[in-house]
Amino acid sequence: MTKINKISLKKLRNGAHSRLMDKIYKVCVANTYIAENCKAQLETLCKAKDAEIAAGAFVDERVITREINNTIALCKKYINILYYFAEYATLSADTAIVSAGNNVQTAIKNHRNSMRGQQENESGKIASLVVLMKGKLASDVTAVGADKVVADLAVANAKACDTLDKRDSLRAKRGFGTISTLRKQSDEAYMALRDVFIAHAILDGEANYADTLNEWNGIVRKLKFNISDDSDDANEQNQNGSDKQNHASDTGDKNGKDEHTELEPDNKPDGKHDDKPTELTPEPIPHNDNKEGETTTGGDNAGDQGLKPAQ
C-alpha cells in the first residue's frame, strides 16, 4: 500500500521545517518519473522553501546574541583595565598624573552607573565612553599610559555594534509573521506534492516510486524520532497515565480505605449477623454444645469469667 508517514508540520521548529522541505524536494527531483509527473507541485514547493530559507529560517539568532554578549563582556574587561591604570596613576608623585588618573576614574564611574541594561544600551554607553577618552580626556589617558587600552576598547565595541546591526537586520528581514506565512505556503506545497505523488504511484504502479517513497518515509521517521514528535504515541501514553490516576482515585473511599474491605450490606451495624451466609467470615464464636437457652458454667459465677449466653 502506498503511504507516506504523517508528521505534524506545525510542531517543527523553523530550521527543522526548512530542512524537511529541502530534503523532500531534492529526493523527488532526483526521480525522473516524479520530476515529470509532479513538475508543477515541485516548482511550487521549490519557490516556497527557497523563500522560507531566504527569510532566515536557518539562522539561529541565539548564536548572534551570544557573540554580542561575549564582545560586550570583553569591552567591560578593557574598561576595568583602564580603571586600574588610572588608579595606579593616582599613586604617582606627579600631581598632574594624579589629576589625570582621578579624571579617568571619575569618567568610568559615571558611565558604569548608566551602563546596565539591554545590549544596545550597554554598547551605546561604551561608545560614548570611548569618544570621551579619545576626545576631552585624551591627554589624561596618555598621562596614565592607557592609549593602547582605549584603542582596543574602541575596536571591541565597534565589533559589538556591527553584530547588533546584523541581528537587527535579520529581525527586520524576517518581519512580524513573515516566517509563519512562508511556512504555511511551504506546508500547502508539501501536502499538494504528497497527494499527487501518491495518486501517480497508485495509477502508474509503485515500481518507479518505491525507492523515493522509502527515502521520503525514512526522512520523516528520522525527523520524528529526533524531535520526539510522535504525537499519537504521546497522546496514548498521556491518556493511559490519566486513566490510571482516575482509577486509583476511584477505588479508594473518602477515608482512605479500600472499598473492598467494607462490610457487605447484609451485615448489621450492631455486629450481629443474619442466618444467610455472607462472603465475609464472622469472628469465631466459642464452641458450645449446650442447648439453646442454657448457660455455660465454669464455676459458681459464670459472669465472673466473662462468659455470655450461647448464640
C-alpha positions as a Markdown table, in Angstrom:
| # | Residue | x | y | z |
|---|---|---|---|---|
| 1 | Met | 0.0 | 0.0 | 0.0 |
| 2 | Thr | 1.3 | 3.4 | -1.0 |
| 3 | Lys | 1.6 | 5.5 | 2.2 |
| 4 | Ile | 3.6 | 8.5 | 3.3 |
| 5 | Asn | 4.2 | 8.8 | 7.0 |
| 6 | Lys | 2.4 | 11.7 | 8.7 |
| 7 | Ile | 4.2 | 14.4 | 10.7 |
| 8 | Ser | 2.9 | 17.4 | 12.5 |
| 9 | Leu | 4.4 | 20.2 | 10.4 |
| 10 | Lys | 3.2 | 22.9 | 12.9 |
| 11 | Lys | 5.3 | 21.4 | 15.7 |
| 12 | Leu | 8.6 | 21.6 | 13.8 |
| 13 | Arg | 11.0 | 24.4 | 14.6 |
| 14 | Asn | 12.0 | 26.8 | 11.8 |
| 15 | Gly | 15.3 | 25.1 | 11.0 |
| 16 | Ala | 13.8 | 21.5 | 11.0 |
| 17 | His | 10.9 | 22.7 | 8.9 |
| 18 | Ser | 13.1 | 24.2 | 6.2 |
| 19 | Arg | 15.4 | 21.1 | 6.1 |
| 20 | Leu | 12.4 | 18.8 | 5.7 |
| 21 | Met | 11.1 | 20.8 | 2.7 |
| 22 | Asp | 14.5 | 21.0 | 1.2 |
| 23 | Lys | 15.2 | 17.2 | 1.6 |
| 24 | Ile | 11.9 | 16.1 | 0.2 |
| 25 | Tyr | 12.3 | 18.4 | -2.8 |
| 26 | Lys | 15.8 | 17.0 | -3.6 |
| 27 | Val | 14.6 | 13.4 | -3.2 |
| 28 | Cys | 11.7 | 13.9 | -5.5 |
| 29 | Val | 13.6 | 15.8 | -8.2 |
| 30 | Ala | 16.2 | 13.0 | -8.3 |
| 31 | Asn | 13.5 | 10.7 | -9.6 |
| 32 | Thr | 12.8 | 11.4 | -13.3 |
| 33 | Tyr | 9.3 | 9.9 | -13.1 |
| 34 | Ile | 8.3 | 12.2 | -10.2 |
| 35 | Ala | 10.1 | 15.2 | -11.7 |
| 36 | Glu | 8.0 | 14.8 | -14.8 |
| 37 | Asn | 4.6 | 13.8 | -13.3 |
| 38 | Cys | 4.8 | 16.2 | -10.3 |
| 39 | Lys | 6.5 | 19.1 | -12.1 |
| 40 | Ala | 4.0 | 21.8 | -11.1 |
| 41 | Gln | 3.9 | 20.7 | -7.5 |
| 42 | Leu | 7.7 | 20.6 | -7.2 |
| 43 | Glu | 8.1 | 24.0 | -8.7 |
| 44 | Thr | 5.7 | 25.4 | -6.1 |
| 45 | Leu | 7.5 | 23.7 | -3.3 |
| 46 | Cys | 10.9 | 24.9 | -4.6 |
| 47 | Lys | 9.7 | 28.5 | -4.6 |
| 48 | Ala | 8.1 | 28.2 | -1.1 |
| 49 | Lys | 11.0 | 26.6 | 0.6 |
| 50 | Asp | 13.6 | 28.9 | -1.0 |
| 51 | Ala | 11.7 | 31.9 | 0.2 |
| 52 | Glu | 11.4 | 30.4 | 3.7 |
| 53 | Ile | 15.2 | 29.8 | 3.8 |
| 54 | Ala | 15.9 | 33.3 | 2.5 |
| 55 | Ala | 13.8 | 34.8 | 5.3 |
| 56 | Gly | 16.3 | 33.4 | 7.8 |
| 57 | Ala | 14.7 | 30.2 | 8.9 |
| 58 | Phe | 18.1 | 28.5 | 9.1 |
| 59 | Val | 19.7 | 31.3 | 11.1 |
| 60 | Asp | 19.9 | 30.7 | 14.9 |
| 61 | Glu | 19.6 | 34.1 | 16.5 |
| 62 | Arg | 20.9 | 32.8 | 19.7 |
| 63 | Val | 24.4 | 32.4 | 18.2 |
| 64 | Ile | 24.5 | 36.1 | 17.2 |
| 65 | Thr | 23.2 | 37.1 | 20.7 |
| 66 | Arg | 25.9 | 35.0 | 22.3 |
| 67 | Glu | 28.5 | 36.7 | 20.2 |
| 68 | Ile | 27.2 | 40.1 | 21.2 |
| 69 | Asn | 27.3 | 39.1 | 24.9 |
| 70 | Asn | 30.9 | 37.9 | 24.6 |
| 71 | Thr | 32.1 | 41.1 | 22.9 |
| 72 | Ile | 30.4 | 43.4 | 25.4 |
| 73 | Ala | 32.0 | 41.3 | 28.2 |
| 74 | Leu | 35.4 | 41.9 | 26.6 |
| 75 | Cys | 34.7 | 45.6 | 26.5 |
| 76 | Lys | 34.0 | 45.6 | 30.2 |
| 77 | Lys | 37.3 | 43.9 | 30.8 |
| 78 | Tyr | 39.1 | 46.7 | 28.9 |
| 79 | Ile | 37.2 | 49.3 | 31.0 |
| 80 | Asn | 38.3 | 47.5 | 34.2 |
| 81 | Ile | 41.9 | 47.5 | 33.0 |
| 82 | Leu | 41.6 | 51.2 | 32.1 |
| 83 | Tyr | 40.4 | 51.9 | 35.6 |
| 84 | Tyr | 43.3 | 50.1 | 37.1 |
| 85 | Phe | 45.7 | 52.2 | 35.0 |
| 86 | Ala | 44.0 | 55.3 | 36.3 |
| 87 | Glu | 44.1 | 54.0 | 39.9 |
| 88 | Tyr | 47.8 | 53.3 | 39.6 |
| 89 | Ala | 48.4 | 56.8 | 38.3 |
| 90 | Thr | 46.9 | 58.3 | 41.5 |
| 91 | Leu | 49.8 | 56.8 | 43.4 |
| 92 | Ser | 52.3 | 58.9 | 41.4 |
| 93 | Ala | 54.3 | 61.7 | 43.0 |
| 94 | Asp | 53.5 | 63.9 | 40.0 |
| 95 | Thr | 50.3 | 65.9 | 40.8 |
| 96 | Ala | 49.5 | 66.2 | 37.1 |
| 97 | Ile | 49.4 | 62.4 | 36.6 |
| 98 | Val | 47.4 | 62.1 | 39.8 |
| 99 | Ser | 44.9 | 64.5 | 38.5 |
| 100 | Ala | 44.7 | 62.7 | 35.2 |
| 101 | Gly | 44.1 | 59.4 | 37.0 |
| 102 | Asn | 41.3 | 60.9 | 39.0 |
| 103 | Asn | 39.6 | 62.4 | 35.9 |
| 104 | Val | 39.7 | 59.0 | 34.1 |
| 105 | Gln | 38.4 | 57.2 | 37.2 |
| 106 | Thr | 35.5 | 59.6 | 37.6 |
| 107 | Ala | 34.5 | 59.3 | 34.0 |
| 108 | Ile | 34.5 | 55.5 | 34.2 |
| 109 | Lys | 32.4 | 55.6 | 37.4 |
| 110 | Asn | 29.8 | 57.9 | 35.9 |
| 111 | His | 29.5 | 55.7 | 32.8 |
| 112 | Arg | 29.3 | 52.4 | 34.8 |
| 113 | Asn | 26.2 | 53.7 | 36.7 |
| 114 | Ser | 24.3 | 54.0 | 33.4 |
| 115 | Met | 25.8 | 51.1 | 31.5 |
| 116 | Arg | 23.5 | 48.4 | 32.8 |
| 117 | Gly | 20.5 | 47.3 | 30.7 |
| 118 | Gln | 19.9 | 46.0 | 27.3 |
| 119 | Gln | 22.8 | 45.2 | 24.9 |
| 120 | Glu | 22.0 | 48.2 | 22.7 |
| 121 | Asn | 22.2 | 50.5 | 25.8 |
| 122 | Glu | 25.5 | 49.0 | 27.0 |
| 123 | Ser | 27.1 | 49.2 | 23.7 |
| 124 | Gly | 25.9 | 52.8 | 23.2 |
| 125 | Lys | 27.3 | 53.8 | 26.6 |
| 126 | Ile | 30.6 | 52.2 | 25.9 |
| 127 | Ala | 30.8 | 54.1 | 22.6 |
| 128 | Ser | 30.2 | 57.4 | 24.5 |
| 129 | Leu | 33.0 | 56.5 | 26.9 |
| 130 | Val | 35.4 | 55.8 | 24.0 |
| 131 | Val | 34.5 | 59.2 | 22.5 |
| 132 | Leu | 35.2 | 60.9 | 25.8 |
| 133 | Met | 38.5 | 59.1 | 26.3 |
| 134 | Lys | 39.7 | 59.9 | 22.8 |
| 135 | Gly | 38.4 | 63.5 | 22.9 |
| 136 | Lys | 38.1 | 65.5 | 26.1 |
| 137 | Leu | 40.2 | 63.2 | 28.3 |
| 138 | Ala | 42.7 | 62.1 | 25.6 |
| 139 | Ser | 45.6 | 63.9 | 27.4 |
| 140 | Asp | 44.6 | 62.3 | 30.7 |
| 141 | Val | 44.6 | 58.8 | 29.0 |
| 142 | Thr | 48.0 | 59.4 | 27.6 |
| 143 | Ala | 49.2 | 60.6 | 31.0 |
| 144 | Val | 48.2 | 57.4 | 32.7 |
| 145 | Gly | 49.6 | 55.3 | 29.8 |
| 146 | Ala | 46.4 | 53.7 | 28.7 |
| 147 | Asp | 46.2 | 54.7 | 25.0 |
| 148 | Lys | 46.5 | 51.1 | 23.8 |
| 149 | Val | 43.7 | 50.0 | 26.2 |
| 150 | Val | 41.3 | 52.7 | 24.8 |
| 151 | Ala | 42.2 | 51.7 | 21.3 |
| 152 | Asp | 41.4 | 48.0 | 22.0 |
| 153 | Leu | 38.2 | 49.1 | 23.7 |
| 154 | Ala | 37.2 | 51.0 | 20.6 |
| 155 | Val | 37.8 | 48.0 | 18.3 |
| 156 | Ala | 35.9 | 45.6 | 20.6 |
| 157 | Asn | 32.9 | 47.9 | 20.9 |
| 158 | Ala | 32.8 | 48.5 | 17.1 |
| 159 | Lys | 32.6 | 44.8 | 16.7 |
| 160 | Ala | 29.7 | 44.6 | 19.1 |
| 161 | Cys | 27.9 | 47.4 | 17.2 |
| 162 | Asp | 28.3 | 45.6 | 13.9 |
| 163 | Thr | 26.9 | 42.4 | 15.4 |
| 164 | Leu | 24.0 | 44.3 | 16.8 |
| 165 | Asp | 23.3 | 45.8 | 13.4 |
| 166 | Lys | 23.5 | 42.3 | 11.9 |
| 167 | Arg | 20.9 | 41.0 | 14.3 |
| 168 | Asp | 18.6 | 44.0 | 13.8 |
| 169 | Ser | 18.9 | 43.5 | 10.0 |
| 170 | Leu | 17.9 | 39.8 | 10.4 |
| 171 | Arg | 14.9 | 40.7 | 12.5 |
| 172 | Ala | 13.8 | 43.3 | 10.1 |
| 173 | Lys | 14.2 | 40.9 | 7.2 |
| 174 | Arg | 12.0 | 38.4 | 8.9 |
| 175 | Gly | 9.4 | 40.9 | 9.8 |
| 176 | Phe | 6.4 | 40.1 | 12.0 |
| 177 | Gly | 4.7 | 36.9 | 10.9 |
| 178 | Thr | 6.9 | 36.5 | 7.8 |
| 179 | Ile | 8.2 | 33.1 | 8.7 |
| 180 | Ser | 4.8 | 31.8 | 9.8 |
| 181 | Thr | 3.3 | 33.0 | 6.5 |
| 182 | Leu | 6.1 | 31.4 | 4.4 |
| 183 | Arg | 5.9 | 28.2 | 6.4 |
| 184 | Lys | 2.2 | 28.0 | 5.7 |
| 185 | Gln | 2.9 | 28.3 | 1.9 |
| 186 | Ser | 5.5 | 25.5 | 2.2 |
| 187 | Asp | 3.1 | 23.3 | 4.1 |
| 188 | Glu | 0.5 | 23.7 | 1.4 |
| 189 | Ala | 3.0 | 22.9 | -1.4 |
| 190 | Tyr | 4.2 | 19.9 | 0.6 |
| 191 | Met | 0.7 | 18.5 | 1.0 |
| 192 | Ala | -0.1 | 19.0 | -2.7 |
| 193 | Leu | 3.1 | 17.2 | -3.7 |
| 194 | Arg | 2.3 | 14.4 | -1.4 |
| 195 | Asp | -1.2 | 13.9 | -2.7 |
| 196 | Val | -0.2 | 13.9 | -6.4 |
| 197 | Phe | 2.8 | 11.7 | -5.6 |
| 198 | Ile | 0.5 | 9.0 | -4.1 |
| 199 | Ala | -2.0 | 9.3 | -6.9 |
| 200 | His | 0.6 | 8.6 | -9.6 |
| 201 | Ala | 2.2 | 5.8 | -7.5 |
| 202 | Ile | -1.3 | 4.1 | -7.4 |
| 203 | Leu | -2.2 | 4.7 | -11.1 |
| 204 | Asp | 1.3 | 4.0 | -12.6 |
| 205 | Gly | 2.4 | 1.3 | -10.2 |
| 206 | Glu | 4.8 | 1.6 | -7.3 |
| 207 | Ala | 7.8 | 0.2 | -9.2 |
| 208 | Asn | 9.1 | 3.6 | -10.3 |
| 209 | Tyr | 8.2 | 5.3 | -7.0 |
| 210 | Ala | 9.2 | 2.7 | -4.3 |
| 211 | Asp | 12.7 | 3.9 | -3.7 |
| 212 | Thr | 11.7 | 7.6 | -3.4 |
| 213 | Leu | 8.8 | 6.6 | -1.2 |
| 214 | Asn | 11.1 | 4.7 | 1.1 |
| 215 | Glu | 13.5 | 7.7 | 1.3 |
| 216 | Trp | 10.6 | 10.1 | 2.0 |
| 217 | Asn | 9.3 | 7.9 | 4.8 |
| 218 | Gly | 12.8 | 7.5 | 6.2 |
| 219 | Ile | 13.4 | 11.2 | 6.3 |
| 220 | Val | 10.1 | 11.7 | 8.2 |
| 221 | Arg | 10.7 | 8.8 | 10.6 |
| 222 | Lys | 14.2 | 10.2 | 11.5 |
| 223 | Leu | 12.9 | 13.7 | 12.0 |
| 224 | Lys | 10.0 | 12.5 | 14.2 |
| 225 | Phe | 12.5 | 10.4 | 16.3 |
| 226 | Asn | 14.9 | 13.4 | 16.7 |
| 227 | Ile | 12.2 | 15.8 | 17.8 |
| 228 | Ser | 10.0 | 13.3 | 19.7 |
| 229 | Asp | 7.1 | 14.3 | 17.6 |
| 230 | Asp | 5.2 | 11.0 | 17.5 |
| 231 | Ser | 2.1 | 12.7 | 18.8 |
| 232 | Asp | -0.1 | 9.6 | 18.6 |
| 233 | Asp | 2.1 | 7.6 | 20.9 |
| 234 | Ala | 2.5 | 10.5 | 23.3 |
| 235 | Asn | -1.3 | 11.1 | 23.5 |
| 236 | Glu | -1.8 | 7.4 | 24.1 |
| 237 | Gln | 0.7 | 7.4 | 26.9 |
| 238 | Asn | -0.8 | 10.5 | 28.5 |
| 239 | Gln | -4.3 | 9.0 | 28.2 |
| 240 | Asn | -3.2 | 5.8 | 29.8 |
| 241 | Gly | -1.5 | 7.7 | 32.6 |
| 242 | Ser | -4.6 | 9.7 | 33.2 |
| 243 | Asp | -6.8 | 6.6 | 33.2 |
| 244 | Lys | -4.5 | 5.0 | 35.8 |
| 245 | Gln | -4.7 | 8.1 | 38.1 |
| 246 | Asn | -8.5 | 8.2 | 37.7 |
| 247 | His | -8.8 | 4.5 | 38.5 |
| 248 | Ala | -6.6 | 4.8 | 41.6 |
| 249 | Ser | -8.7 | 7.8 | 42.8 |
| 250 | Asp | -12.0 | 6.0 | 42.2 |
| 251 | Thr | -11.0 | 2.8 | 44.0 |
| 252 | Gly | -10.2 | 4.4 | 47.4 |
| 253 | Asp | -13.0 | 5.6 | 49.7 |
| 254 | Lys | -13.1 | 9.1 | 51.2 |
| 255 | Asn | -11.5 | 7.8 | 54.5 |
| 256 | Gly | -8.5 | 6.4 | 52.6 |
| 257 | Lys | -9.7 | 2.8 | 52.9 |
| 258 | Asp | -10.1 | 0.3 | 50.1 |
| 259 | Glu | -13.8 | 0.0 | 49.3 |
| 260 | His | -13.4 | -3.8 | 49.0 |
| 261 | Thr | -12.7 | -4.1 | 52.8 |
| 262 | Glu | -16.1 | -2.6 | 53.8 |
| 263 | Leu | -18.8 | -4.8 | 55.2 |
| 264 | Glu | -21.4 | -6.3 | 52.9 |
| 265 | Pro | -24.9 | -4.8 | 53.1 |
| 266 | Asp | -26.3 | -7.9 | 54.9 |
| 267 | Asn | -24.0 | -7.3 | 57.9 |
| 268 | Lys | -25.9 | -5.4 | 60.6 |
| 269 | Pro | -24.2 | -2.5 | 62.3 |
| 270 | Asp | -24.5 | -3.9 | 65.8 |
| 271 | Gly | -22.2 | -6.8 | 64.9 |
| 272 | Lys | -25.0 | -9.5 | 64.7 |
| 273 | His | -25.4 | -11.4 | 61.5 |
| 274 | Asp | -28.3 | -12.9 | 59.7 |
| 275 | Asp | -28.7 | -16.5 | 59.1 |
| 276 | Lys | -27.8 | -16.0 | 55.4 |
| 277 | Pro | -24.2 | -16.9 | 54.6 |
| 278 | Thr | -22.1 | -13.9 | 53.6 |
| 279 | Glu | -18.8 | -13.6 | 51.7 |
| 280 | Leu | -17.1 | -12.3 | 54.9 |
| 281 | Thr | -16.4 | -14.8 | 57.6 |
| 282 | Pro | -17.6 | -13.6 | 61.0 |
| 283 | Glu | -15.3 | -13.7 | 64.1 |
| 284 | Pro | -15.2 | -17.2 | 65.6 |
| 285 | Ile | -17.6 | -18.0 | 68.4 |
| 286 | Pro | -16.6 | -20.2 | 71.3 |
| 287 | His | -17.7 | -23.8 | 70.8 |
| 288 | Asn | -20.9 | -24.6 | 72.8 |
| 289 | Asp | -22.6 | -28.0 | 72.9 |
| 290 | Asn | -25.3 | -26.8 | 75.3 |
| 291 | Lys | -28.9 | -26.4 | 74.2 |
| 292 | Glu | -30.3 | -23.1 | 73.3 |
| 293 | Gly | -31.2 | -21.0 | 76.4 |
| 294 | Glu | -28.7 | -22.7 | 78.7 |
| 295 | Thr | -25.6 | -21.1 | 80.0 |
| 296 | Thr | -22.1 | -22.4 | 80.3 |
| 297 | Thr | -20.9 | -22.7 | 83.8 |
| 298 | Gly | -17.3 | -22.8 | 84.7 |
| 299 | Gly | -17.9 | -22.2 | 88.4 |
| 300 | Asp | -20.4 | -20.7 | 90.8 |
| 301 | Asn | -20.4 | -17.4 | 89.0 |
| 302 | Ala | -20.3 | -17.6 | 85.2 |
| 303 | Gly | -20.4 | -13.9 | 84.8 |
| 304 | Asp | -17.0 | -13.6 | 86.6 |
| 305 | Gln | -15.4 | -15.4 | 83.7 |
| 306 | Gly | -16.9 | -13.1 | 81.1 |
| 307 | Leu | -19.0 | -15.8 | 79.5 |
| 308 | Lys | -22.2 | -14.9 | 77.6 |
| 309 | Pro | -25.2 | -17.0 | 76.6 |
| 310 | Ala | -24.5 | -19.0 | 73.5 |
| 311 | Gln | -25.9 | -17.6 | 70.3 |
